[in-house]
Amino acid sequence: MALTNSQDRQLRERARAVIPNGMYGHQSVALLPDVYPQFFAKAEGAHLWDVDGNRYLDFMCGYGPNLFGYCHPRIDAAAAAQQKLGDAMTGPGPAMVAFAEKLVSLVTHADWAMFCKNGTDATTMAMMIARQHTGRRKIVVAKGAYHGAAPWCTPNPAGTVAEDRAHLLTCIYNDSESLDAAVREAGDDLAGIFASPFKHDAFADQSLPERAYAMRARELADRTGALLIVDDVRAGLRLARDCSWSTVSVKPDLSCWGKDIANGYPISALLGAEKARSAAGSIYVTGSFWFAAVAMAAGVATLEEIETSDYLEKTVRLGEKLRLGLSSLSKTHDFSIRQTGPAQMPLILFDEDPDYRVGYGWSAEMVKRGIYVHPWHNMFLCAAMTDADIDAALNAADDSFKALRANFSTLAPHPGLAAMLKSRRR
Ligand SMILES: Cc1ncc(COP(=O)(O)O)c(C=O)c1O
């Protein structure tokens, strides 16, 4: 099965001349199988069309922002109405207050909200507020957890200096003893403890937060006066209509949000408890586009959908249907796969696949059949998906397992990925 890709190839060639490497960041397809398109023409509901007109059921959802479906009519109408009135003006519109009110009423631990543009803005602000609140320097993060692309947290240290991370200490996610040890090492200089809502590192099985670990993080923050921060940028609103750690009954002091809070309109947020309000009000953070009104209006409409629709139950149900179906199909074709994390944010890895060549082979077959999956990053379901979409994905999976079995002896490691994994292990 061959996809047409001439437009994509032409764009890639033009891009190479005017964009470093032709593309950069997490949406570069340099580390994906060759069949993955780099450029897309449009998206609607649960589907994407690449620039050559190939249509895909999109299990990446823009790497998270698409929660209710691309071009959602009600959310887009709210954004369009605000667009007619003004967007990046000399000050914010009333939607800023409405959006903050809605977030504060939805998220149990939150008493205030601040807005920014990217998840990294929110995590960086959280770090600054923890330092300002405590007058201390050390920040504990879990090894391998992603908190953004600023010098203090980027997984690729090119262009940074050791001093950017001088006050970071690491622990192992879900391992209370290692958390205790990191906090001990920080001594009387601990400003904050960062926590992912669940372990959703790339290239590794996902795991849900253990309640004992989350409670220990809360206790340690309380005992030391440090702030507990949940980075809900990726998982926010996908696990709960509240902070994700409400699922283990632990309230952080700060939580970071982004990606889907306005269903793809560019905005992120930092939410906080009363005790951190004064520190939050004293740091200087801002940006030319942070207060633009269109994304705020889209955010208000998105939260109305959160409050009134069954999006969460639906994505969980469809995710479970997909998981069950894939489990059974993999067995039929004699493959052993691991499906980890919440069903609505699935990650699929193959057993005995240390260089990911089997996962790559299967993902490439899925993409050839119009199902956009990812071989090493967690995926996302959106509320625009239907039972028929999941059936289509399972049909494609059946054929993809079959093709994988037939091509098994020809599978080879992806050269770029092999080099990247080697540098990470160093
Ligand atoms: C958990 C987490 N934190 C922070 C970020 C950074 O968000 P952004 O890419 O919007 O800066 C991401 C992005 O993937 C993320 O998944």
PDBQT file of the ligand as one rigid body, heavy atoms in Angstrom, charges set to zero:
ROOT
HETATM    1  C1  LIG A 501       4.060  17.233  30.785  1.00  0.00    +0.000 C 
HETATM    2  C2  LIG A 501       4.478  18.373  29.911  1.00  0.00    +0.000 A 
HETATM    3  N1  LIG A 501       4.926  19.485  30.493  1.00  0.00    +0.000 NA
HETATM    4  C3  LIG A 501       5.300  20.557  29.761  1.00  0.00    +0.000 A 
HETATM    5  C4  LIG A 501       5.232  20.525  28.397  1.00  0.00    +0.000 A 
HETATM    6  C5  LIG A 501       5.668  21.716  27.605  1.00  0.00    +0.000 C 
HETATM    7  O1  LIG A 501       4.586  22.261  26.932  1.00  0.00    +0.000 OA
HETATM    8  P1  LIG A 501       4.802  23.170  25.639  1.00  0.00    +0.000 P 
HETATM    9  O2  LIG A 501       5.345  22.278  24.570  1.00  0.00    +0.000 OA
HETATM   10  O3  LIG A 501       3.457  23.712  25.330  1.00  0.00    +0.000 OA
HETATM   11  O4  LIG A 501       5.792  24.233  26.036  1.00  0.00    +0.000 OA
HETATM   12  C6  LIG A 501       4.754  19.378  27.749  1.00  0.00    +0.000 A 
HETATM   13  C7  LIG A 501       4.687  19.297  26.287  1.00  0.00    +0.000 C 
HETATM   14  O5  LIG A 501       4.594  18.257  25.693  1.00  0.00    +0.000 OA
HETATM   15  C8  LIG A 501       4.380  18.269  28.528  1.00  0.00    +0.000 A 
HETATM   16  O6  LIG A 501       3.934  17.139  27.963  1.00  0.00    +0.000 OA
ENDROOT
TORSDOF 0
